[in-house]
Amino acid sequence: MLDGMAPEEVKVWGIRVPVSSSGRRKWPDELRSMAVQKVLAGAGIRETAEEIGANKSLVALWVKKAEPQADGPAFVEVVTPRTSAATQPSMPVAASRENGASCKISVGSATIEIPQGYPAGHLVEILRAVRAAQ
């Protein structure tokens, strides 16, 4: 490389890595996967990046993309009725339990029973807390 010419390819961990005329490397998926597995097995991102000649932020990005995504939605939307509260009969919590008027919501392994008339704002906070705990 003393003549200013970049090599057309390099070998990293026995894998051919193409190099553009500007010196940028085109990292093969196999090598990316090997780097991610090494980091997940306990190696440091910085050390792994230095070993293969990559930028540590690039290796960190590979690891982040390889992490499994959370199952299900990241939020729970609660829609309140559009009618005004004055037109709907309000039932005390004790009466709603006696009459069985409630709603059950399951989020993962948690089941929440909500009595009729429970404030929607409080329900949103509870659902967010349950989701965050899982």
C-alpha positions as CSV (number, residue, x, y, z in Angstrom):
1,M,0.0,0.0,0.0
2,L,3.0,2.3,-0.1
3,D,2.2,3.2,-3.7
4,G,-1.2,4.6,-2.7
5,M,-3.2,1.7,-4.1
6,A,-5.6,-0.1,-1.9
7,P,-5.8,-3.9,-2.1
8,E,-8.8,-5.4,-3.9
9,E,-9.4,-7.7,-1.0
10,V,-8.1,-8.8,2.4
11,K,-8.5,-11.9,4.4
12,V,-10.0,-11.7,7.9
13,W,-10.5,-14.9,9.9
14,G,-9.9,-16.8,6.6
15,I,-12.8,-15.0,4.9
16,R,-12.2,-12.8,1.8
17,V,-13.3,-9.2,2.4
18,P,-13.6,-7.1,-0.8
19,V,-12.0,-3.7,-0.6
20,S,-13.2,-0.8,-2.8
21,S,-10.8,1.6,-4.6
22,S,-11.5,4.1,-1.8
23,G,-10.4,1.6,0.8
24,R,-13.9,0.7,2.2
25,R,-14.5,-2.9,3.1
26,K,-17.6,-4.9,2.0
27,W,-18.1,-7.1,5.1
28,P,-19.5,-10.5,4.1
29,D,-22.5,-11.7,6.2
30,E,-20.6,-14.8,7.3
31,L,-17.9,-12.6,8.9
32,R,-20.5,-10.2,10.5
33,S,-22.2,-13.2,12.0
34,M,-18.9,-14.6,13.4
35,A,-18.1,-11.2,14.9
36,V,-21.5,-11.0,16.5
37,Q,-21.2,-14.5,17.9
38,K,-17.8,-13.7,19.4
39,V,-19.2,-10.5,21.1
40,L,-22.3,-12.4,22.4
41,A,-19.9,-15.1,23.8
42,G,-18.2,-12.4,25.9
43,A,-15.6,-10.8,23.8
44,G,-15.5,-7.0,23.8
45,I,-16.8,-5.0,20.9
46,R,-13.7,-2.8,20.7
47,E,-11.3,-5.8,20.8
48,T,-13.3,-7.7,18.2
49,A,-13.4,-4.6,15.9
50,E,-9.7,-4.1,16.2
51,E,-9.0,-7.8,15.5
52,I,-10.9,-7.7,12.2
53,G,-10.0,-4.1,11.3
54,A,-13.5,-2.6,11.6
55,N,-14.8,0.5,13.3
56,K,-16.2,-0.4,16.8
57,S,-19.4,1.4,16.1
58,L,-19.9,-0.8,13.0
59,V,-19.5,-3.9,15.1
60,A,-21.8,-2.6,17.8
61,L,-24.4,-1.9,15.1
62,W,-24.1,-5.6,13.9
63,V,-24.6,-6.8,17.4
64,K,-27.6,-4.5,17.9
65,K,-29.3,-5.7,14.7
66,A,-28.7,-9.3,15.7
67,E,-30.5,-9.0,19.0
68,P,-33.9,-10.6,19.0
69,Q,-36.8,-8.2,18.8
70,A,-39.4,-8.2,21.6
71,D,-42.5,-10.2,20.9
72,G,-45.7,-8.3,20.5
73,P,-46.4,-4.6,20.4
74,A,-44.1,-2.2,22.2
75,F,-47.2,-0.4,23.6
76,V,-50.8,-1.0,24.4
77,E,-53.4,1.5,23.2
78,V,-56.4,2.2,25.4
79,V,-59.3,3.8,23.7
80,T,-61.9,5.5,26.0
81,P,-65.5,5.8,24.9
82,R,-66.4,8.9,22.9
83,T,-69.6,9.6,24.9
84,S,-69.5,12.0,27.8
85,A,-69.3,10.6,31.3
86,A,-72.5,12.4,32.3
87,T,-74.6,10.3,29.9
88,Q,-73.2,7.0,31.1
89,P,-74.4,5.5,34.3
90,S,-71.5,5.2,36.8
91,M,-71.4,2.0,38.9
92,P,-69.4,2.0,42.2
93,V,-66.5,-0.4,42.2
94,A,-68.2,-2.6,44.9
95,A,-71.3,-2.9,42.8
96,S,-69.4,-3.7,39.7
97,R,-67.7,-6.6,41.4
98,E,-71.0,-7.9,42.7
99,N,-72.6,-7.8,39.3
100,G,-69.5,-9.2,37.6
101,A,-69.2,-6.0,35.4
102,S,-65.5,-6.0,34.7
103,C,-62.9,-6.4,31.9
104,K,-60.0,-8.8,32.0
105,I,-56.8,-7.9,30.0
106,S,-53.9,-10.3,29.6
107,V,-50.5,-8.9,28.8
108,G,-48.0,-11.8,28.6
109,S,-48.4,-13.8,31.8
110,A,-50.2,-11.1,33.7
111,T,-54.0,-10.8,33.8
112,I,-55.6,-7.6,35.0
113,E,-59.2,-7.3,36.0
114,I,-60.6,-3.8,35.6
115,P,-63.9,-2.8,37.1
116,Q,-66.3,-0.8,35.1
117,G,-65.7,3.0,35.5
118,Y,-62.0,2.6,36.3
119,P,-60.1,5.8,35.2
120,A,-58.5,5.2,31.8
121,G,-55.4,7.3,32.7
122,H,-54.6,5.0,35.6
123,L,-55.2,2.0,33.4
124,V,-52.6,3.2,30.9
125,E,-50.0,3.6,33.6
126,I,-50.7,0.1,34.9
127,L,-50.5,-1.5,31.5
128,R,-47.2,0.3,30.8
129,A,-45.8,-0.9,34.1
130,V,-46.8,-4.5,33.4
131,R,-45.3,-4.4,29.9
132,A,-42.1,-2.9,31.2
133,A,-41.8,-5.6,33.8
134,Q,-41.8,-8.4,31.2
